């Protein structure tokens, strides 16, 4: 799924357009007991309410694919519940309740019963929201103009958001009629979605009914327990874990060849590939295989022995044939050097100014001085 497709879906969730006609939802307490379920006709919502709901749904489609948005294999031939929900436009009550039951079981798997009264008092309730929508697929010609004559297909999908609902703290509120402050009863307020999903995935102008696009507000949380309990599918390795594992693998496989120069070269090369890919809004997010990374390492001067060790380790760590989002290998806009006692942030475009050198048997990190120096805002001068 590319940037243009995501942007198109987000634009449809504009309250002024009122594209989705119905919002379905249920509200459960912290141990999974159903408090209420409901259907809301979008046409009956006032502008502010509609904006609140659409903001929640838009957040499920926010972030980068490969980080907060992860494609998850969902074999529809084994379990077609989401396919039936899409095809019935959430109008089949039995299908809708089946989905809600599964989602509640997923929430309970991640948030088991509280162990104390204090835990229960501070626990969150949960709001589950779903909508259905149909999008006309717009083909574009070589001039990037919409080709209306050949745009005759539709993409039908369901979008789900799971939001924590927290109770406000007790407070005093002003009552104008009395001219004094009275205690306000704490209300339960829905927060931003913790997780959610788009089904099916929009891929190459068509629906991929064997894949869902799963959203996690925290990219380091893959919600394994939720996905297993709700849909019996396996979560992808979280973005932060992919990054940590890749860095550990690189250090282990390359050993002393994992130098500053090699890391600088890899960061510059991969960042350039990411930037080039992002210029084309119709392009899929850049994914790198072990062979892709090995070529970058070889170009950076890493020996054949070490690049082969890296590729073997890649298979053992991520699986044979695995590919990783390039944004989980390098962070294009960041180049940070950490030492035991200091951290240095460098403009990635100036990272080649950094140099390591051994002087009189001691290792140094050298940074050429170009321009003024300031320490905590205080201008200083280099000593001779």
N, C-alpha and C positions, 0 to 999 in steps of 0.2 A: 504494500500500500504506500503510495507516495504522498508528498506534501500537498499537491494540488487536490487529491481526493479527500484528504483530511480537512483541508480548508473549506472545500465545498460542503461537506457534511456539517461542519461547524457553522457555516453561514446559514444553513437551512434552520438552525436552531435559534434564529432571530425572532424574538417575541413579536415583532411587528409583522412578520410574514405568516406566523401561525401555521406552519407546515404540518407538524404532527397534530392530529386532531384529538387524540385521547392520551392521557397519562394514567397508567395503572400503578397502584402501590399498595404496600402493606407496612404496618408499624408493629414491631415486636419488642418485648422487654429484654433485659440483659440475659435472661436464661432461655430465650427463644419462644416465649408464650405470645401468641398472636393477640395484639390489642385491638387492631382494626385493619380492614382492607378497604380499598376504595378505587373508584374510577372517576377521573375528572375530565370533562369535556373542555378542551383548551379554549374554545370559543366563550365559555362562561367565566374564565379567569380575567380579573382586571389586569392592567398592564404591569403593575408592580409584582403581583403574584406570578404571572407568566414569566417575567424576567428572572425571578428567583428560581423557578423550576428549570428554565432553559440554561441558566448559569451553571447549575449542578450538572446537567447533561453535557454541556460544552467542556467542562473540566475532565470528563471521562475521555474526551478526544484530544487532550492536551499533552504536551511533552514529546519526547523523541521516541521513535520506534527503535526498539532495542534497549531502551532504558525504562521509562515509566510505562511505555506501551510495548507489549510483547505478544507476537503471534503465538497462539497455543493450538496444537493439533487437537481437533475435535471430530473424531470419526462419526459422521452422521449415520453411517450404516449400522453402527452399534447402538446409537442412542439418538433418536431424531426429535427429542423434545424441543430444542430450540428451533429446528426447522419447522415443526408444526406450529410453534408460537409465531414465527414469521409469516407462514403461509395463511394463518387464520387472523393475522393482524391483531393479535392479542384479544380477539373477540370470543374465543372458546374458553369458557370459565374453568372447565376441568383442566385444560392445558395450563392455563395461567396459575391455578392453584397448585398444580404439580411443580411448576417452576419455583413458586414462592416457597413451597415445602423444602425443595432441594437447597435453595439459597439460605434458608433458615438453618438447615442442617450444617451448611458450610460455615455459617457464622458461629454456631455452637461448637464446631470442631476447633475453631481458632480461639474461641472465648469460652472455655468450660465453666461450669458452675462456680460461683464465688466460694471461697473457703472461709470467709468470715463475714460478720454483719457489716463491718466497716467496708470491706471490699464490695459488698452488694449495694451499699448506700452510694458508693462512688462510681458504680458501674454505668456504662453507657447503654441506652436503648439503641435500636437500629431502624432506619427507614430504608425500605427497598422501593426503588422507582423504576418503571419500565415504560418505554414508548416504542411505537412502530412508525415507520416512515417509508415512502417510496420516492426515489430520486430518478429523474430522467437522466440517462447517460448522454452526456454531450460530447460527441466526437469533434475533434478540431482538425482543420486543414493545415497545410504547410505554412500558412501565414498566422497560425495560432488563432484563427477565427473559428467560431463554432459552426460546424457543418450540420445545419438543421435538417437537411434532406436525409442524412444518414444516421441521425440521432433518434433511433426508434426503439431503444431498449430502456428498461427501468431496473434500478437496483433497489430491492426491498430488503429492509433490515430491522432488527430490534436493537435497542440500546438500553443498558441497565446501569444503574448507579446504586451503590450501597453506602449509606451515609450514617455516621455516628450521630446520635441524638443525646445531647448533654443537658443536664438540669442546671439552670442558673443558680448562683449563690443568693441566699436571702438578702434583701435590701430594703431600705425605706424609700417610699415614693411620695411625691407631693400630690395631694388631692385638693384642687382649687376650691371645690365646694366647701371644704372644711377649713381651708387655710392652714393646714398642718400636714405633717408627713405621717403616713401610715405604713405598716408592713406590707410589702408586696409579696404575693404568693409566687415562689420560683416557678418559672416556665421551662418547658422542654424545647430546646432549639436544635434544629437540624444543622449539622456542619457540612463542610465540603466532603465529597465522596472519598471514602478510604480505598475503595476498589470498584471495579465495574467492567463492562465488556461490550464490545460491538460484535454482533453476529448477523450474517457471515462476514468474512473479510472481503474487502473489495480489492480485487487483484486483476490487473491487466484489462480493465473494462468489464469484468464479469465477477459474479459472486463465487467465492471459494467456500462452499458449504462444509468443508472439512477443517476449517480453521476459524477461531475466534480471535479478536484483537483484545487482549486483556490489559486493563489499566490498574496500576498500583500507585497510589499517591506517594508511597515511599519506595523508590526504585530498588532498595536493598531488601525489600520484603516481597517474596514471590508468592506468598499466600498458598503454600503447598497444601496445607490442611483443608483450606476452603475449597480449592479446586478438586481435591480428591473426594471430599465428602459430597460436594454439590453435583459434580459431573463425572467423577471417576476418571479424570485426566491428570497427567503429570505436568507440574509447573516447570517452566524454563529456569535455568540458573539465573539468579538476579544479576543485574548489571554490575553492581559493586563487587559481587563475588567473582564474576567473569574477569573484571579488572585486576582484582587481587591475585587470582589464580594465574592469570597471564603474566603478571609481573614476577610472581614467584617462580614460574616456569622459566622465564627469560633469564633470571639470575642464576637458577640452578643449571640450566642447559649450557649457558654461555660461560659461566664461571668468570675468570679474570678478563675475558673478552667482552664482557658486558660493561663497556667503558662509557664515559660521558659522551665521547664522539659518536659511538654507535647509537646511543639513545637519542642524541640530538638529530642524527641523520634519519632515524626511524620516525621521530616526531615530525620533522619537517616534511618528509615524503608522504606519510599517511595524512597529515593535515592538509597538504596540497591536494591529495586525491579526494578528501572529504569536501573541500571547498569547491572543487571542480564539479563533483557530483551534485552538490546543492544548488548549483546554478540552473540545473534543469529540474523544474518542479515536477516533471512527469517521471523522473528517475526514481527508482526504488532506493532506500537507504543503502549506503555502501557496506557490503559484507566482505570480510577477508578470510580466506582459507589458510591452512598452514603453509601451502606453497606460496601464496601471496606474501606472507610475512617472511618466509625463508628467502625470497628474492630480495626483499628490502634489506634483510640482514646481510646477505651476500654482497650487495652493492655497497653496504656500509663497511665492508672489509672483514666480516666475520668468516672464520675458516669453514671449509666444507664439513669437517668433523663436527663442529659445534652446530651448524645449521641442521645437520642430520639428527643430532641429539635433540634439538628443539622440536623437529617434526615428530619424532617418536614420542616425546613428552606431550606434545599437543594432542595426539590421539589418545594417550592415556588419561589426560586431564579432561578433555572436552568431548571425546568420542571420535571414532573414525568418520571422516567426511564432514565433520562439524565446521561451521563458519561462524565468525563472531562479528557483531556490529563494529565497524571501525571506530565509532565514538566510544566504545568500551576498551579500546586499545590505547588511544591517545585522546587527550582533551585539547582540541585545536587552539583554544584561546588561553591556554594555561601552560606555563613551563615553570615548575617549582623544584628547587633543590633543597633537600632536607639534610642537615647535619645534626649530630647529637645535641649541639648547643645553639644552633641557629637555623632559620629557614630563609630562603631567598626566592623571591618571585621575580621572574624575568619576562619581559615582553617576548613571546615566542619568536617574533621576527628578529630579535636581537640575541637569541639563545647561543648563536655561534660565537659570541664574544666571550663566553665562559670557557675556561681552560683549566685542566688539572695538570699539576707538575710536581715532581719530587725534587726538593731542594735540600741538600745536606741530609738526605735520608728521611726527610719529613714530607708528607703529602700536603699540597696546598691547592685551594680552589682560587684561581686568579680571575679578577674581573677588571678589565680596563676602565679607567675613569674617563668619561667623555662628558664634559659639561659640569654643572654645579653639583655639589653634594650637600644633602641636608640630613640631619639626624633628629627625628621627632619634630621636623619642621625647622630646626635650627641650622642655618647655613654653616658649613665647616670647610676647612681647607686640608688638603693632603699634606702630610709632613714629608720632608725630604729625607 
